[in-house]
């Protein structure tokens, strides 16, 4: 269980570090031009897109650094919970935009983050 949680948390951390950094450093118009999956930014201001990216980068760090450093490892499930909230918002945005295939991608990320929350607060808690 611990190995599965580390694998999922590490994979999510890598994905959100890259995706979040991309949102922070790339202009909104360029994100929208990437393709169909990036057009969600049309529903938000440039500042909100950058804020989402910054939260994703912070969550990526929170998924691994507290446990690796042994400093406040309770932050790991909290970071994962933050990603659950972000991905719920992403899924709602996709539903409003009728982007049904992309909703499945967002729900998959949500489920993976929820698995980390469940595992790190329950059977494979760092508190034990």
N, C-alpha and C positions, 0 to 999 in steps of 0.2 A: 504494500500500500504506500509506504513512504517513497519508494522508487517511482511509482506511478505519479504521485503528487509532485515530486521534484521534476519529473519529465514534463508534465502538463504545465506546471508553473514556469519552468524554464522556456518552454515553447511559447507560451503566452507572453512572457516577458520580452522575448526576442521580437515577436510579431508587433506588440504594442510599442516597443521602443522605436522600431523602424517606422511604423505607421504614424505614431504620434510625432516623431521628429519631422517626418514628411509634412504633416499638417502645420507644424510650427514654422518651418522654413519656406514652404511653398505658397505662393500667392493663391488665393481662393479660386481665381479664374483659371489658373493652370491645373488645379486639382479637378475642377469641373471638366476641363478639356481632356483629362486622362481617359475618360470613357464613361460608359453608363454607370459604373459603380461609384464614380466620383461626383455625379450630378447632385447628390444630396446636399452639397454645400450651397446650392442655389437657394435653399430654404433658410440659411443662416447668414449672419453678418461675418465679415472677415475676422473680427475679434472673437466671436463665439467659436469659429473653426479653430483658431489658434489656441483658445482656452481648452477645447476638447483635446487637441493634440498635447498640450502641456499636462493635462490630467492623465492622459494615456502614458506619457513618459514617466510621470511620478508613480503611477500604478505599476509600470514595468519594474521600476527600481524597488518598489515595495513588495513585489512578489518574491524577490530573491535576496536582496541585500540584508534585511533584518535577520533572516535565518542564517545566512552565511556568516555574518559578523557577530551573531549571537546577541544582538542589541534589540530589545523589544520585538521578539519574533511574533508577538500577537498582531503586529502590523501586516503580516503576510495575509491572513484571511480577511483583514479589513481592506487591503488593497484589492484583493480578489472580489470582495463585495462591491467596491467602487466600480470595478469593471462590469459586474452584473448590472448595476444601475446604468452605466454608460451604454451597454449593449441592449438593455431594455429600451432605452431612448432611441437607439439606432434602429431597432426592430420596428418601433412605432413610427419612426420617420419613413422607413421603407414601406410599411403598410399604407400610410397616407399617400405615398407616391406610387402605389401599386407596383412595387418592385418585388414581386413575390419570390423569385429565385434568390434574390439577395437577402430576403428575410431569413431564409434557411441558413445562410452563412452566419448572419448575426446571431441567430438562436443557437447555432453550434458553439460560437465563441462564448455566449452567455452560459451554456451548459458546462463548458470546460471550466470557466471561472467559478461557477456554482459548485462544481466538484472540488475545487481547491478550498473554497469556503467550508464546505461540509467536512472534508478530510482534515483540514487543519484546526477546525474547532471541535472535531469529534475524534474519530479513531486514531488519527496520526497527528494529534496535537503536539506542538513543541513544548507545552507546559509539563508534559509527563516525564 
